[in-house]
Amino acid sequence: RGKSRQRQVSFPRQVAMYLCKGLIPNLSLSEVGEAFGGKDHTTVLYACQKIAQSVASNTAARQTLNKLEKTIRSDR
């Protein structure tokens, strides 16, 4: 929820935004942004696009995201 732009903070935040949008499709970009400390909808859109691109080109990232999503879904 912080405003930090450091990669060690911003990348996990982008992953979380991507997962929120993917796991709860009825949330708007604005609602996801608001949940992350008032981020703009374009910030959420950028995060989703960046992570989707990373997943498409990086097997390790894809496996990590699949594992995270599986863990989140099993906790429901």
LINDA-V680752 format. One record per residue. N is the residue number from 1. RES is the residue in three letters. PSI is psi in radians with two decimals (NA if undefined). OMEGA is omega in radians with two decimals (NA if undefined). NEAR is the number of other C-alpha atoms within 12 Angstrom. Layout:
BEGIN
{{N,RES,PSI,OMEGA,NEAR} {N,RES,PSI,OMEGA,NEAR}}
END
This chain:
BEGIN
{{1,ARG,-0.16,-3.09,19} {2,GLY,3.09,-3.10,16} {3,LYS,0.10,-3.09,15} {4,SER,2.46,3.09,15} {5,ARG,0.12,3.11,13} {6,GLN,2.43,-3.08,12} {7,ARG,-0.66,-3.11,12} {8,GLN,-0.30,3.10,11} {9,VAL,-0.74,-3.03,15} {10,SER,-0.65,-3.13,24} {11,PHE,-0.85,3.07,21} {12,PRO,-0.60,3.09,26} {13,ARG,-0.71,3.11,32} {14,GLN,-0.71,3.10,33} {15,VAL,-0.75,3.14,36} {16,ALA,-0.70,3.09,28} {17,MET,-0.76,3.12,41} {18,TYR,-0.81,3.14,35} {19,LEU,-0.71,3.10,31} {20,CYS,-0.83,-3.11,31} {21,LYS,-0.64,-3.13,29} {22,GLY,-0.66,-3.08,27} {23,LEU,-0.40,3.13,22} {24,ILE,1.32,-3.00,18} {25,PRO,-0.33,-3.14,14} {26,ASN,-0.09,3.05,12} {27,LEU,2.39,3.06,20} {28,SER,2.87,3.09,20} {29,LEU,-0.66,3.13,28} {30,SER,-0.70,3.13,22} {31,GLU,-0.70,3.09,24} {32,VAL,-0.79,3.13,34} {33,GLY,-0.71,3.13,30} {34,GLU,-0.66,3.13,21} {35,ALA,-0.37,3.13,22} {36,PHE,0.74,3.02,28} {37,GLY,0.49,3.08,19} {38,GLY,0.49,3.10,18} {39,LYS,2.62,3.12,26} {40,ASP,2.69,-3.13,21} {41,HIS,-0.52,3.13,23} {42,THR,-0.50,3.07,19} {43,THR,-0.72,3.12,26} {44,VAL,-0.75,3.11,35} {45,LEU,-0.80,3.12,26} {46,TYR,-0.77,-3.14,23} {47,ALA,-0.79,-3.13,32} {48,CYS,-0.74,3.13,29} {49,GLN,-0.73,-3.12,21} {50,LYS,-0.78,-3.13,24} {51,ILE,-0.68,3.10,30} {52,ALA,-0.71,3.10,24} {53,GLN,-0.72,3.12,17} {54,SER,-0.74,3.13,22} {55,VAL,-0.67,-3.11,20} {56,ALA,-0.53,-3.04,15} {57,SER,-0.14,-3.03,13} {58,ASN,1.96,-3.10,15} {59,THR,-0.70,-3.13,14} {60,ALA,-0.72,3.11,13} {61,ALA,-0.71,3.13,21} {62,ARG,-0.78,3.14,19} {63,GLN,-0.73,3.12,16} {64,THR,-0.81,3.14,19} {65,LEU,-0.68,3.09,27} {66,ASN,-0.70,3.12,19} {67,LYS,-0.76,3.10,15} {68,LEU,-0.80,-3.12,21} {69,GLU,-0.71,3.11,23} {70,LYS,-0.73,3.12,15} {71,THR,-0.78,-3.14,14} {72,ILE,-0.78,-3.13,17} {73,ARG,-0.61,-3.13,15} {74,SER,-0.37,3.13,9} {75,ASP,-0.16,-3.10,8} {76,ARG,NA,NA,8}}
END
